[in-house]
Amino acid sequence: MKLQDKVAVITGGASGIGAATARLFVQEGAKVVLVDLNEEKGKAFEAELKAQNADALFVKANITSEEEVQNIFKETIATFGKVDVVFNNAGIGRVTPTENLEYAEWRNTVNVDLDGVFLVAREAIREMLKSGGGTIVNTASMYGWVGSPGSAAYNAAKGGVINLTRSLALEYATRNIRVNALAPGFIDTPIIPEESKEVLKTMTPMQRLGESEEMAKAVLFMASDDSSFMTGNVLTVDGGYTAQ
């Protein structure tokens, strides 16, 4: 197993890519900490995993709160004693023409999608330095590489995640902490409205949406020793979109 006895913290862990990653990590021997704002979904998923004899813990947290992010790691250490892997995955996004974009909406998007990623990564690094190392995988986006109309805040934040990933990777390269990022394309998750899916398929060269399970496999690669000489990298899994 690729993550035997590893402790993995997954933000946005109650649904979509986060939940698919948690399931795969458990299959690979990890103990998982599910972090989400949705307490109902989070507790239900925790119970589901425990029913399969997995070691799982749900922690409700808003990743834009420094105190709540610190509590994620306090709870993790108290329950499992360490943290080896962090999948820094929680995020939000919506399409709004820039002329109609309120500053409050801009700030909220950047706060969750960039500031929150920083806060989680910083606390993870603090714990990993104590224990001798670990791996961090940040969720960026193909729209961290290229632009798209109506998503100025989201695209700017995800571009920031990409360069944050590179900077952290260089800073901790000699201290046994690897930091990489996943840049998904259009993925078939509850975030995408049903009425949008056919259009998004036609925009993707492979003519389909990605699956959460496909993203989870990419995260597992970056989180495990399979990628032991890889840091500061952004793995783009987008069905060919950014090759156009």
C-alpha beads as a LAMMPS data file, in Angstrom:
LAMMPS data file: protein, C-alpha beads

244 atoms
243 bonds

1 atom types
1 bond types

-500.0 500.0 xlo xhi
-500.0 500.0 ylo yhi
-500.0 500.0 zlo zhi

Masses

1 110.0

Atoms # bond

1 1 1 0.000 0.000 0.000
2 1 1 1.288 3.421 -0.971
3 1 1 0.184 5.298 2.156
4 1 1 0.350 2.593 4.818
5 1 1 -0.035 4.171 8.300
6 1 1 0.251 7.683 6.879
7 1 1 -2.012 10.400 8.307
8 1 1 -3.634 12.526 5.613
9 1 1 -5.558 15.780 6.088
10 1 1 -7.987 16.534 3.243
11 1 1 -9.742 19.905 3.059
12 1 1 -12.976 20.001 1.106
13 1 1 -13.066 16.349 2.075
14 1 1 -16.802 15.728 2.300
15 1 1 -17.607 15.638 -1.429
16 1 1 -16.243 15.719 -4.974
17 1 1 -12.505 15.365 -5.511
18 1 1 -11.804 15.514 -1.779
19 1 1 -14.117 12.604 -0.963
20 1 1 -12.845 10.513 -3.884
21 1 1 -9.290 11.127 -2.677
22 1 1 -10.193 10.148 0.883
23 1 1 -11.649 6.842 -0.353
24 1 1 -8.533 6.087 -2.382
25 1 1 -6.191 7.079 0.447
26 1 1 -8.026 4.739 2.832
27 1 1 -7.662 1.906 0.318
28 1 1 -3.931 2.652 0.274
29 1 1 -3.638 2.357 4.057
30 1 1 -3.962 5.982 5.208
31 1 1 -5.744 7.414 8.204
32 1 1 -7.785 10.368 6.960
33 1 1 -8.889 13.648 8.484
34 1 1 -11.855 15.079 6.593
35 1 1 -12.134 18.857 6.770
36 1 1 -15.241 20.615 5.493
37 1 1 -17.740 23.347 6.324
38 1 1 -20.643 20.968 5.667
39 1 1 -20.992 19.225 9.010
40 1 1 -23.844 16.954 7.939
41 1 1 -21.989 15.583 4.911
42 1 1 -18.706 15.426 6.778
43 1 1 -20.053 13.403 9.693
44 1 1 -21.949 11.085 7.367
45 1 1 -18.801 10.440 5.335
46 1 1 -16.769 9.866 8.487
47 1 1 -19.332 7.278 9.597
48 1 1 -19.262 5.643 6.147
49 1 1 -15.485 5.237 6.254
50 1 1 -15.481 3.993 9.841
51 1 1 -18.076 1.383 8.883
52 1 1 -15.466 0.089 6.427
53 1 1 -12.970 -0.213 9.315
54 1 1 -11.050 2.860 8.175
55 1 1 -9.461 5.332 10.581
56 1 1 -11.287 8.586 9.887
57 1 1 -11.919 11.867 11.677
58 1 1 -14.166 14.743 10.615
59 1 1 -13.240 18.301 11.613
60 1 1 -15.551 21.164 10.725
61 1 1 -13.506 24.202 9.758
62 1 1 -13.511 27.368 7.691
63 1 1 -10.069 27.490 6.091
64 1 1 -10.126 31.304 6.020
65 1 1 -10.018 31.334 9.832
66 1 1 -6.489 31.130 11.223
67 1 1 -7.818 29.767 14.510
68 1 1 -9.957 27.090 12.860
69 1 1 -7.095 25.989 10.611
70 1 1 -4.833 25.667 13.646
71 1 1 -7.541 23.571 15.297
72 1 1 -7.558 21.153 12.329
73 1 1 -3.982 20.232 13.117
74 1 1 -4.514 20.202 16.887
75 1 1 -7.332 17.674 16.397
76 1 1 -5.242 15.658 13.945
77 1 1 -2.259 15.441 16.287
78 1 1 -4.482 14.673 19.277
79 1 1 -6.176 11.802 17.418
80 1 1 -3.448 10.346 15.211
81 1 1 -0.217 11.820 16.595
82 1 1 1.198 13.244 13.372
83 1 1 0.463 14.523 9.868
84 1 1 2.227 13.089 6.814
85 1 1 0.102 14.258 3.891
86 1 1 -2.079 17.304 3.274
87 1 1 -4.406 17.596 0.302
88 1 1 -5.152 21.331 0.325
89 1 1 -8.301 21.089 -1.745
90 1 1 -11.108 23.316 -0.394
91 1 1 -12.187 26.081 -2.746
92 1 1 -15.035 28.037 -4.285
93 1 1 -15.769 29.594 -7.657
94 1 1 -18.471 31.338 -9.646
95 1 1 -18.777 33.188 -12.938
96 1 1 -19.499 36.918 -12.703
97 1 1 -18.758 39.533 -15.371
98 1 1 -15.997 41.731 -13.975
99 1 1 -18.016 44.939 -14.339
100 1 1 -20.592 43.362 -12.007
101 1 1 -18.059 41.838 -9.611
102 1 1 -18.418 43.318 -6.143
103 1 1 -15.199 43.761 -4.221
104 1 1 -16.645 41.663 -1.375
105 1 1 -17.098 38.737 -3.788
106 1 1 -13.548 39.184 -5.121
107 1 1 -12.161 39.209 -1.570
108 1 1 -14.178 36.151 -0.551
109 1 1 -13.010 34.127 -3.545
110 1 1 -9.352 35.054 -3.090
111 1 1 -9.669 34.552 0.662
112 1 1 -10.864 30.955 0.268
113 1 1 -8.936 29.922 -2.851
114 1 1 -5.560 31.492 -2.036
115 1 1 -5.394 32.736 1.562
116 1 1 -6.991 29.537 2.847
117 1 1 -4.504 27.412 0.915
118 1 1 -1.673 29.425 2.497
119 1 1 -3.053 29.050 6.025
120 1 1 -3.457 25.279 5.697
121 1 1 -0.033 24.871 4.078
122 1 1 1.654 26.954 6.769
123 1 1 0.171 24.910 9.627
124 1 1 0.989 21.677 7.793
125 1 1 4.605 22.775 7.356
126 1 1 4.888 23.640 11.052
127 1 1 3.814 20.110 11.993
128 1 1 5.878 18.420 9.282
129 1 1 9.022 20.218 10.423
130 1 1 8.496 18.728 13.887
131 1 1 8.038 15.190 12.568
132 1 1 10.710 15.134 9.867
133 1 1 8.817 15.854 6.683
134 1 1 5.750 15.185 4.567
135 1 1 3.950 15.984 1.346
136 1 1 1.493 18.733 0.439
137 1 1 -0.713 18.753 -2.645
138 1 1 -2.529 22.032 -3.378
139 1 1 -5.530 22.195 -5.679
140 1 1 -4.916 24.820 -8.340
141 1 1 -6.803 24.721 -11.652
142 1 1 -6.160 24.730 -15.373
143 1 1 -7.433 28.303 -15.007
144 1 1 -4.327 29.038 -12.997
145 1 1 -2.501 28.656 -16.339
146 1 1 -4.968 30.269 -18.761
147 1 1 -7.685 32.890 -18.549
148 1 1 -11.433 32.609 -18.922
149 1 1 -14.099 35.327 -19.138
150 1 1 -16.041 36.126 -15.987
151 1 1 -13.731 34.381 -13.535
152 1 1 -11.185 37.073 -12.712
153 1 1 -11.072 36.384 -8.968
154 1 1 -10.954 32.595 -9.289
155 1 1 -8.308 32.643 -12.014
156 1 1 -6.134 35.138 -10.137
157 1 1 -6.360 33.051 -6.957
158 1 1 -5.521 29.806 -8.728
159 1 1 -2.572 31.443 -10.481
160 1 1 -1.449 32.466 -7.026
161 1 1 -1.760 28.883 -5.794
162 1 1 0.571 27.732 -8.567
163 1 1 3.317 30.174 -7.619
164 1 1 2.738 29.633 -3.892
165 1 1 3.303 25.935 -4.565
166 1 1 6.597 26.622 -6.341
167 1 1 7.785 28.989 -3.623
168 1 1 7.027 26.585 -0.769
169 1 1 8.621 23.717 -2.690
170 1 1 11.887 25.624 -3.036
171 1 1 11.832 26.851 0.547
172 1 1 11.480 23.364 2.028
173 1 1 13.196 21.202 -0.593
174 1 1 16.094 20.382 1.740
175 1 1 13.832 19.742 4.741
176 1 1 11.992 16.697 3.391
177 1 1 8.744 18.516 2.612
178 1 1 7.555 18.187 -0.965
179 1 1 4.904 20.584 -2.294
180 1 1 3.108 20.024 -5.595
181 1 1 -0.214 21.050 -7.110
182 1 1 -3.065 19.501 -9.056
183 1 1 -4.573 21.577 -11.869
184 1 1 -7.891 19.946 -12.801
185 1 1 -9.942 20.692 -15.862
186 1 1 -13.726 20.366 -15.982
187 1 1 -14.588 17.629 -13.475
188 1 1 -17.982 15.972 -13.030
189 1 1 -18.720 17.107 -9.476
190 1 1 -21.842 18.609 -7.825
191 1 1 -20.326 22.083 -8.293
192 1 1 -21.000 21.945 -12.045
193 1 1 -24.670 22.554 -12.929
194 1 1 -26.239 19.819 -15.055
195 1 1 -27.183 22.341 -17.738
196 1 1 -23.509 23.291 -18.198
197 1 1 -22.056 19.818 -18.583
198 1 1 -22.692 19.286 -22.293
199 1 1 -21.116 22.633 -23.204
200 1 1 -18.070 21.904 -21.039
201 1 1 -17.644 18.524 -22.722
202 1 1 -17.479 20.189 -26.137
203 1 1 -14.819 22.592 -24.801
204 1 1 -12.616 19.667 -23.750
205 1 1 -10.549 17.926 -26.482
206 1 1 -11.343 14.484 -25.015
207 1 1 -15.039 15.424 -25.297
208 1 1 -15.927 14.404 -21.772
209 1 1 -15.682 15.630 -18.211
210 1 1 -13.063 14.274 -15.873
211 1 1 -14.056 12.069 -12.952
212 1 1 -13.224 12.770 -9.313
213 1 1 -11.602 9.337 -9.126
214 1 1 -9.181 10.327 -11.900
215 1 1 -8.132 13.380 -9.910
216 1 1 -7.718 11.239 -6.789
217 1 1 -5.233 8.986 -8.598
218 1 1 -3.168 12.028 -9.574
219 1 1 -3.215 13.258 -5.967
220 1 1 -2.145 9.813 -4.720
221 1 1 0.824 9.899 -7.099
222 1 1 1.958 13.282 -5.772
223 1 1 1.291 12.383 -2.129
224 1 1 3.144 9.058 -2.203
225 1 1 6.752 8.007 -2.727
226 1 1 5.924 7.344 -6.398
227 1 1 6.769 11.036 -6.901
228 1 1 9.730 11.131 -4.512
229 1 1 11.889 13.342 -6.796
230 1 1 9.049 15.712 -7.659
231 1 1 8.462 19.062 -5.963
232 1 1 7.284 22.469 -7.154
233 1 1 5.405 20.800 -9.985
234 1 1 1.858 21.388 -11.228
235 1 1 0.201 18.282 -12.624
236 1 1 -2.420 19.398 -15.132
237 1 1 -5.211 16.853 -15.608
238 1 1 -7.642 18.559 -17.977
239 1 1 -8.489 16.286 -20.906
240 1 1 -6.248 18.370 -23.163
241 1 1 -7.863 21.759 -22.551
242 1 1 -4.656 23.736 -21.984
243 1 1 -2.936 22.075 -24.952
244 1 1 -5.185 24.047 -27.310

Bonds

1 1 1 2
2 1 2 3
3 1 3 4
4 1 4 5
5 1 5 6
6 1 6 7
7 1 7 8
8 1 8 9
9 1 9 10
10 1 10 11
11 1 11 12
12 1 12 13
13 1 13 14
14 1 14 15
15 1 15 16
16 1 16 17
17 1 17 18
18 1 18 19
19 1 19 20
20 1 20 21
21 1 21 22
22 1 22 23
23 1 23 24
24 1 24 25
25 1 25 26
26 1 26 27
27 1 27 28
28 1 28 29
29 1 29 30
30 1 30 31
31 1 31 32
32 1 32 33
33 1 33 34
34 1 34 35
35 1 35 36
36 1 36 37
37 1 37 38
38 1 38 39
39 1 39 40
40 1 40 41
41 1 41 42
42 1 42 43
43 1 43 44
44 1 44 45
45 1 45 46
46 1 46 47
47 1 47 48
48 1 48 49
49 1 49 50
50 1 50 51
51 1 51 52
52 1 52 53
53 1 53 54
54 1 54 55
55 1 55 56
56 1 56 57
57 1 57 58
58 1 58 59
59 1 59 60
60 1 60 61
61 1 61 62
62 1 62 63
63 1 63 64
64 1 64 65
65 1 65 66
66 1 66 67
67 1 67 68
68 1 68 69
69 1 69 70
70 1 70 71
71 1 71 72
72 1 72 73
73 1 73 74
74 1 74 75
75 1 75 76
76 1 76 77
77 1 77 78
78 1 78 79
79 1 79 80
80 1 80 81
81 1 81 82
82 1 82 83
83 1 83 84
84 1 84 85
85 1 85 86
86 1 86 87
87 1 87 88
88 1 88 89
89 1 89 90
90 1 90 91
91 1 91 92
92 1 92 93
93 1 93 94
94 1 94 95
95 1 95 96
96 1 96 97
97 1 97 98
98 1 98 99
99 1 99 100
100 1 100 101
101 1 101 102
102 1 102 103
103 1 103 104
104 1 104 105
105 1 105 106
106 1 106 107
107 1 107 108
108 1 108 109
109 1 109 110
110 1 110 111
111 1 111 112
112 1 112 113
113 1 113 114
114 1 114 115
115 1 115 116
116 1 116 117
117 1 117 118
118 1 118 119
119 1 119 120
120 1 120 121
121 1 121 122
122 1 122 123
123 1 123 124
124 1 124 125
125 1 125 126
126 1 126 127
127 1 127 128
128 1 128 129
129 1 129 130
130 1 130 131
131 1 131 132
132 1 132 133
133 1 133 134
134 1 134 135
135 1 135 136
136 1 136 137
137 1 137 138
138 1 138 139
139 1 139 140
140 1 140 141
141 1 141 142
142 1 142 143
143 1 143 144
144 1 144 145
145 1 145 146
146 1 146 147
147 1 147 148
148 1 148 149
149 1 149 150
150 1 150 151
151 1 151 152
152 1 152 153
153 1 153 154
154 1 154 155
155 1 155 156
156 1 156 157
157 1 157 158
158 1 158 159
159 1 159 160
160 1 160 161
161 1 161 162
162 1 162 163
163 1 163 164
164 1 164 165
165 1 165 166
166 1 166 167
167 1 167 168
168 1 168 169
169 1 169 170
170 1 170 171
171 1 171 172
172 1 172 173
173 1 173 174
174 1 174 175
175 1 175 176
176 1 176 177
177 1 177 178
178 1 178 179
179 1 179 180
180 1 180 181
181 1 181 182
182 1 182 183
183 1 183 184
184 1 184 185
185 1 185 186
186 1 186 187
187 1 187 188
188 1 188 189
189 1 189 190
190 1 190 191
191 1 191 192
192 1 192 193
193 1 193 194
194 1 194 195
195 1 195 196
196 1 196 197
197 1 197 198
198 1 198 199
199 1 199 200
200 1 200 201
201 1 201 202
202 1 202 203
203 1 203 204
204 1 204 205
205 1 205 206
206 1 206 207
207 1 207 208
208 1 208 209
209 1 209 210
210 1 210 211
211 1 211 212
212 1 212 213
213 1 213 214
214 1 214 215
215 1 215 216
216 1 216 217
217 1 217 218
218 1 218 219
219 1 219 220
220 1 220 221
221 1 221 222
222 1 222 223
223 1 223 224
224 1 224 225
225 1 225 226
226 1 226 227
227 1 227 228
228 1 228 229
229 1 229 230
230 1 230 231
231 1 231 232
232 1 232 233
233 1 233 234
234 1 234 235
235 1 235 236
236 1 236 237
237 1 237 238
238 1 238 239
239 1 239 240
240 1 240 241
241 1 241 242
242 1 242 243
243 1 243 244
